[in-house]
Amino acid sequence: GWIGVVVSCALPMWKVTAFIGNNIVTAQTSWEGIWMTCVVQSTGQMQCKVYDSMLALSSDLQAARALTIISIVIGILGIMLAMAGGKCTTCIEDESSKSKVGITAGVIFIIAGVLCLIPVCWTANVIVQDFYNPLLNQAQKRELGAALFIGWGAAALLIIGGGLLCCQC
């Protein structure tokens, strides 16, 4: 799950736009991520540009940037605690302390999953609202990108894994 959060954070495919002009020659796909935007031409040529400023990001992507980074950092803490509290490790000798560390790791994984789920759902909600907004023209409408689906899967794995750690200890 944690690797999925890292991949979701790194991918520039949070919001996807497919623009096809009057003919197929002018077809291009635009990707918006939390770190950069990319444009892929129909020829396969891709150009990416890192955002110049935080102000260039929409509020949902600004929050996504912060929350996914926090989720990654908290996930690292959860991984370290899960390894220390594992049944086959000798980092902690006392079984009751080991059990408490395992439960703490599970809770931390659940928190990391929720912190991943919030920006993914928020961004998806903004995309769906904009898609059905009659005031926006076709060029401004976005679709759900691959990073959102990876984020949903990663959040589910973190929450399920955290729940299993909490139940086993």
Secondary structure, 3 states (H helix, E strand, C coil): CHHHHHHHHHCCCCEEEEECCCCHHHCEEEEECCCEEEEEECCCCEEEEECCCHHHCCHHHHHHHHHHHHHHHHHHHHHHHHHHCCCCCCCCCCHHHHHHHHHHHHHHHHHHHHHHHHHHHHHHHHHHHHHCCCCCCHHHCCEECHHHHHHHHHHHHHHHHHHHHHHHC
